[in-house]
């Protein structure tokens, strides 16, 4: 075997074409490494932005016939509100998650929709009902710039800077939320306790605000429930009397096809409406639509999701765990498919280059048919010739792969060092920042090296098989077939 290896080295060094093949393959592998380092960064960038802003690492949601995100059913239904099922049994689900050693923290969320208004200015928003103090801790991308988060059990709302600017409000002001529900509508006033901004802003984050859960349940007409069966029904059915009385005042006020935006023309200020009295606070409510989960460091969320879904199915619970991408909804999927299209274009270019590389390897073998015939004529077996050419090809492609990895790493590092910036909002969202930063991973380098070796095998088997089928005498006379 050592004889074959040393002979292969001599053959490679003695042939000038070997160096050209090494350089060509190395350059192609380097291009692949650089491309994948950019792709890896876009994937990490998008994931980091969403996970640190509002999705967490993964989300528990009820099973539904429609695709649910943290925004609920994103398909609009005219004239009525789309109902999001609650997590059942919530207390048991919560206990299961807290006992999982791979889960760092959880926070439940209830989702609603409404029209936010202040002094004639208004905008439709998704409303996330969460404990804001815990929510801000879970989402490191959120930075409060005015006021503070509302405490557990406290009534309040947190608005991002863009929404607050559109509504001309600041911390300490009061805004009102209006919801159309068929022929009726509900209005709730909420104090703004704080204004926040995102580390990396995204269009989707300008579509929701953070409100205390009790207000969301009230405005969405959701009856709160608790796990303690001894609590009297009159204490848990918080909204029946007050909400029904309030809604009956406006039964004929609007057409059933009215949309949320139309409300702003009819309601000018919170003081002109007799608001429903605040519902009593149930701090341990079991009425939640989602549970946002954060995994511990160096933990693969895919394995957690798979394990939890098996447990949910075993327990017969109509819920499921999904990744951040599904939790973020169609906006994240849009970026995902844009990235896939972008990757596909680059791969097509690389594929064309690898065809050229493969052809160079094939020609390298076919051009040596005379040499193969001479070796066979002096007594070399087919196995010896096959092993010799295989060893040469592996050395060439292996060396090319290593050099390509090194060159690709250096180019990728140089790109990051150049500190290339951009102002395009899509690119900022795609890379998770306004600078082009590449990310070299072990899997990227490993896969590139394996691809180089694979190309070597493909470029060796067919031409060598063809050459060995030629008789030694014909090969020595220059036969090509």
C-alpha positions in Angstrom: 0.0 0.0 0.0 2.9 2.3 0.8 4.3 1.6 -2.7 1.0 2.7 -4.3 0.9 5.8 -2.2 4.5 6.9 -3.0 3.9 6.1 -6.7 0.7 8.2 -6.7 2.6 11.2 -5.2 5.3 10.9 -7.9 2.7 10.8 -10.6 0.9 13.8 -9.2 4.1 15.9 -8.9 5.3 14.9 -12.4 2.1 16.0 -14.1 1.6 19.7 -14.6 -2.2 19.1 -15.1 -2.4 18.0 -11.5 -1.6 21.4 -10.2 -4.2 23.0 -12.5 -6.9 20.6 -11.2 -5.9 21.3 -7.6 -6.1 25.0 -8.0 -9.5 24.8 -9.9 -11.1 22.5 -7.3 -9.6 24.6 -4.4 -11.1 27.8 -5.8 -14.5 26.1 -6.3 -14.5 24.7 -2.7 -13.4 28.2 -1.4 -16.4 29.7 -3.2 -18.7 27.2 -1.7 -17.3 27.8 1.8 -17.7 31.6 1.5 -21.3 31.2 0.1 -22.3 28.8 3.0 -20.7 31.2 5.5 -23.0 33.9 4.3 -26.0 31.6 4.2 -25.2 30.4 7.7 -25.1 33.9 8.9 -28.5 34.8 7.3 -30.1 31.8 8.9 -28.5 32.6 12.3 -29.4 36.3 11.9 -33.1 35.8 11.2 -33.3 33.2 13.9 -31.6 35.4 16.4 -33.8 38.4 15.6 -37.1 36.6 16.0 -36.1 34.4 19.0 -34.8 37.4 21.0 -37.7 39.6 20.1 -41.0 37.7 20.5 -40.9 34.0 19.5 -38.5 32.5 22.0 -36.7 29.2 21.0 -40.0 27.4 20.4 -43.7 27.7 21.2 -46.5 25.5 22.5 -49.7 26.0 20.6 -53.1 24.3 20.3 -53.6 22.1 17.2 -55.8 23.7 14.6 -57.1 23.2 11.1 -55.4 26.4 10.1 -51.7 27.4 10.5 -51.5 29.2 13.8 -48.7 31.7 14.6 -48.4 33.9 17.7 -50.6 36.3 15.8 -53.4 33.6 15.6 -55.1 32.7 12.4 -53.6 35.2 9.9 -56.4 34.7 7.4 -58.8 37.6 7.9 -62.5 36.8 8.5 -64.8 39.7 7.7 -67.4 40.6 10.3 -66.2 38.3 13.1 -63.2 37.5 15.2 -61.2 34.4 14.6 -61.2 32.3 17.7 -58.0 30.9 19.0 -58.4 27.8 21.2 -56.8 27.8 24.6 -54.2 25.3 25.8 -55.8 22.4 27.6 -54.9 21.1 30.2 -52.8 24.2 30.9 -51.7 23.4 34.4 -50.5 19.9 33.4 -48.7 21.3 30.3 -47.0 23.9 32.4 -45.9 21.3 34.9 -44.5 19.1 32.2 -42.5 22.0 30.7 -41.1 23.2 34.0 -39.9 19.6 34.8 -37.9 19.4 31.5 -34.2 19.9 32.4 -33.5 21.3 28.9 -36.0 24.2 29.1 -34.7 27.4 30.8 -37.9 29.4 31.2 -41.5 29.7 29.9 -44.0 32.5 29.6 -47.7 32.1 28.6 -49.4 34.4 26.1 -52.9 35.2 25.0 -53.4 36.9 21.7 -56.0 39.4 20.6 -56.6 42.0 17.9 -57.9 45.5 18.1 -57.8 49.1 16.9 -55.5 51.2 19.1 -56.5 54.9 19.2 -55.4 58.2 20.8 -56.9 61.6 20.1 -58.1 60.6 16.6 -54.9 58.8 15.5 -55.2 55.1 15.3 -53.8 51.8 13.9 -54.9 48.2 13.9 -52.7 46.0 16.1 -52.2 42.5 17.4 -52.3 42.5 21.2 -50.0 40.1 23.1 -51.3 39.5 26.6 -48.2 38.6 28.8 -46.6 39.4 32.0 -44.4 42.3 30.6 -41.8 42.2 33.3 -41.0 38.5 32.7 -41.5 39.0 28.9 -38.8 41.7 28.7 -36.4 39.4 30.6 -37.1 36.6 28.2 -36.6 38.8 25.1 -33.1 40.4 25.2 -33.8 42.4 22.0 -36.3 44.6 23.8 -34.9 47.7 25.4 -37.3 50.1 27.3 -36.5 53.7 26.5 -39.3 55.4 28.4 -41.2 54.4 31.4 -41.2 50.8 32.6 -42.8 47.4 32.2 -46.0 46.8 34.1 -45.9 44.4 36.9 -47.8 41.1 37.2 -51.5 41.8 37.9 -51.1 45.5 36.9 -53.0 47.0 34.1 -50.9 48.6 31.3 -49.5 48.5 27.8 -46.0 48.6 26.3 -45.7 50.1 22.8 -42.7 50.2 20.5 -41.3 53.6 19.5 -42.8 53.5 16.0 -46.4 52.7 17.3 -46.1 55.3 20.1 -45.0 57.9 17.5 -47.9 57.1 15.2 -50.3 57.4 18.1 -48.5 60.5 19.6 -48.3 58.9 23.1 -45.6 58.5 25.7 -45.3 56.7 29.0 -48.1 57.8 31.3 -50.7 58.5 28.6 -53.8 56.4 28.0 -54.8 54.7 24.8 -58.0 52.8 24.0 -58.5 49.5 22.2 -61.6 48.8 20.1 -62.7 45.4 18.9 -65.4 44.6 16.4 -67.2 41.4 17.1 -70.1 40.9 14.6 -72.8 43.5 15.3 -71.2 44.7 18.5 -67.9 46.2 19.6 -66.0 46.5 22.8 -63.7 49.3 24.0 -61.1 49.2 26.7 -58.8 52.0 28.0 -55.3 51.1 29.0 -52.5 53.2 30.5 -49.2 53.2 28.6 -46.5 52.3 31.2 -43.5 52.1 28.8 -42.1 52.6 25.4 -39.5 50.2 24.0 -37.3 49.7 20.9 -35.8 46.6 19.2 -32.1 45.8 18.8 -32.9 44.9 15.2 -36.2 46.3 14.0 -38.4 44.3 11.7 -41.7 45.2 10.0 -43.6 42.4 11.7 -42.7 43.8 15.1 -44.5 47.0 14.3 -47.8 45.2 14.2 -48.2 44.2 17.8 -48.1 45.7 21.3 -47.8 44.2 24.8 -50.8 44.4 27.1 -51.7 42.9 30.4 -53.5 39.5 29.9 -56.6 40.5 31.8 -57.3 43.4 29.4 -56.8 41.1 26.4 -59.2 38.5 27.8 -61.7 41.3 28.5 -61.5 42.9 25.1 -61.6 39.5 23.3 -64.5 38.4 25.6 -62.7 35.3 26.9 -63.9 33.8 30.1 -61.0 33.2 32.5 -60.6 29.8 34.1 -58.4 28.5 36.9 -57.3 25.0 37.8 -58.9 25.1 41.2 -62.3 23.4 40.9 -63.4 24.7 44.3 -63.6 28.3 43.0 -67.2 29.3 42.5 -68.4 29.9 39.0 -69.4 33.4 39.8 -65.8 34.2 40.7 -64.3 32.7 37.5 -66.9 33.9 35.0 -65.6 37.5 35.1 -67.0 39.1 31.9 -70.5 37.8 31.5 -72.5 40.4 33.2 -70.5 43.5 32.5 -69.6 42.7 28.9 -73.1 41.6 27.9 -74.6 44.8 29.3 -72.1 47.0 27.6 -72.4 45.3 24.2 -76.2 45.4 24.3 -76.0 49.2 24.2 -74.5 49.1 20.7 -76.3 46.1 19.1 -77.5 48.2 16.1 -74.7 50.7 16.0 -72.8 49.1 13.1 -73.3 46.8 10.1 -72.1 43.2 10.6 -69.5 43.7 7.9 -67.8 46.6 9.7 -64.0 46.3 10.1 -61.8 47.5 12.9 -60.6 50.6 11.1 -64.1 52.0 10.8 -64.4 52.3 14.5 -61.9 55.3 14.6 -64.4 57.5 12.7 -67.1 57.0 15.4 -65.2 57.0 18.7 -63.2 60.2 19.2 -61.9 59.8 22.8 -62.0 57.5 25.8 -64.0 60.0 27.9 -67.0 59.8 25.5 -67.6 56.1 26.2 -68.9 54.4 29.3 -66.2 51.8 29.8 -66.8 48.5 31.4 -65.4 48.3 34.9 -62.1 46.5 35.1 -62.4 42.7 35.5 -61.0 41.2 38.7 -57.5 39.9 38.3 -57.0 36.2 38.3 -53.2 35.9 38.6 -53.2 32.1 38.1 -55.5 32.0 35.1 -55.5 28.9 32.9 -56.8 30.7 29.8 -53.8 31.0 27.5 -53.3 30.5 23.7 -49.6 29.9 23.7 -46.6 29.2 25.8 -43.3 30.7 24.7 -40.3 28.6 25.7 -36.6 29.4 26.1 -34.1 26.5 25.9 -30.9 26.2 27.9 -27.6 27.1 26.1 -26.0 24.4 23.9 -29.4 22.6 23.6 -30.8 21.6 20.3 -34.4 22.8 20.2 -35.3 20.4 17.4 -34.7 17.5 19.8 -36.8 19.2 22.5 -39.7 19.8 20.1 -39.6 16.2 18.9 -39.5 14.9 22.4 -42.4 17.1 23.6 -44.6 16.3 20.7 -44.2 12.6 21.5 -45.2 13.2 25.1 -48.2 15.4 24.0 -49.4 12.7 21.7 -48.9 10.0 24.4 -51.0 12.1 26.8 -53.7 12.7 24.2 -53.3 16.5 24.4 -54.4 18.5 21.4 -51.4 20.7 21.4 -48.0 20.8 19.6 -44.5 22.3 19.9 -43.3 24.3 16.9 -40.1 26.1 16.1 -39.6 29.9 16.1 -40.2 30.0 12.4 -43.8 28.7 12.6 -44.4 30.8 15.7 -43.5 34.0 13.8 -45.9 33.2 11.0 -45.9 34.1 7.3 -43.5 37.0 7.6 -40.7 34.7 8.8 -41.7 32.1 6.2 -41.4 34.8 3.5 -37.8 35.5 4.5 -37.2 31.8 4.6 -38.3 31.2 1.1 -36.4 34.3 -0.1 -33.3 32.8 1.4 -34.0 29.4 -0.3 -34.4 31.1 -3.7 -31.2 33.1 -3.1 -29.3 29.9 -2.1 -30.7 28.0 -5.1 -29.3 30.6 -7.5 -25.8 30.4 -6.0 -25.9 26.6 -6.0 -26.8 26.5 -9.7 -23.7 28.5 -10.4 -21.6 26.3 -8.2 -23.1 23.1 -9.8 -22.0 24.4 -13.2 -18.5 24.9 -11.8 -18.4 21.4 -10.3 -19.4 19.9 -13.7 -16.3 21.5 -15.1 -14.2 20.1 -12.2 -15.6 16.6 -12.7 -14.9 16.8 -16.4 -11.3 17.7 -15.7 -10.9 14.7 -13.5 -12.5 12.4 -16.1 -10.1 13.8 -18.8 -7.2 13.3 -16.5 -7.9 9.6 -16.4 -8.8 9.1 -20.1 -5.7 10.9 -21.2 -3.6 8.2 -19.5 -5.0 5.2 -21.3 -1.7 4.5 -22.9 0.0 4.6 -19.5 -2.7 2.2 -18.2 -2.0 -0.2 -21.1 1.7 -0.1 -20.5 1.2 -0.9 -16.8 -1.0 -3.8 -17.7 1.4 -5.1 -20.3 4.3 -5.3 -17.8 2.2 -7.3 -15.4 0.2 -4.8 -13.3 -3.2 -6.2 -12.3 -6.5 -4.3 -12.7 -6.7 -4.0 -8.9 -3.2 -2.4 -8.7 -4.1 0.1 -11.5 -7.5 0.9 -9.9 -5.9 1.5 -6.4 -3.2 3.7 -7.9 -5.6 6.0 -9.7 -8.0 6.0 -6.7 -5.1 7.0 -4.5 -4.1 9.8 -6.9 -7.6 11.1 -7.1 -8.1 11.1 -3.3 -4.9 12.9 -2.8 -5.7 15.5 -5.4 -9.3 16.1 -4.2 -8.5 15.8 -0.5 -5.6 18.4 -0.8 -7.9 20.6 -2.9 -10.7 20.4 -0.3 -8.3 21.3 2.6 -6.8 24.2 0.6 -10.3 25.3 -0.4 -11.5 25.3 3.2 -8.5 27.3 4.3 -8.9 29.8 1.4 -12.6 30.1 2.0 -12.1 30.7 5.7 -9.6 33.5 5.0 -11.9 35.1 2.5 -14.9 34.9 4.9 -12.8 36.4 7.7 -11.7 39.2 5.4 -15.3 40.0 4.4 -16.2 40.3 8.1 -13.1 42.4 8.8 -14.0 44.9 6.0 -17.1 45.8 8.1 -19.3 46.1 5.0 -22.6 47.9 6.0 -25.9 48.3 4.2 -29.1 50.3 4.7 -31.6 48.1 2.9 -34.2 47.0 5.4 -34.6 43.5 3.9 -30.8 42.9 4.2 -30.8 44.2 7.7 -33.5 41.7 8.7 -31.9 38.9 6.7 -28.4 39.3 8.4 -29.8 40.3 11.8 -27.9 43.6 11.7 -26.7 46.3 9.3 -23.2 44.8 8.7 -22.2 41.8 6.5 -20.8 39.3 8.8 -19.9 35.8 7.8 -20.1 32.7 10.0 -17.7 29.8 9.5 -19.0 26.5 11.0 -17.4 23.1 11.3 -20.3 21.5 9.3 -19.6 24.0 6.5 -15.9 23.0 6.3 -16.7 19.3 6.7 -19.4 19.2 4.0 -17.2 21.1 1.6 -14.3 18.7 2.1 -16.6 15.7 1.7 -18.0 17.2 -1.5 -14.5 17.5 -3.0 -13.8 13.8 -2.2 -17.2 12.8 -3.6 -16.4 14.6 -6.9 -13.1 12.8 -7.0 -14.8 9.4 -6.7 -17.3 10.3 -9.4 -14.5 11.6 -11.6 -12.5 8.4 -11.1 -14.8 5.4 -11.3 -16.3 5.8 -14.8 -13.2 6.7 -16.8 -11.0 4.2 -15.1 -13.6 1.5 -15.7 -13.6 2.4 -19.4 -9.8 2.5 -19.5 -9.4 -1.0 -17.9 -11.8 -2.5 -20.4 -9.3 -1.7 -23.2 -6.8 -4.5 -23.9 -3.2 -3.7 -23.1 -2.1 -4.0 -26.7 -4.8 -1.6 -27.9 -4.0 0.9 -25.2 -0.3 0.8 -26.0 -1.2 1.5 -29.7 -3.2 4.6 -28.6 -6.8 3.2 -28.6 -9.4 5.4 -26.9 -12.1 2.7 -26.7 
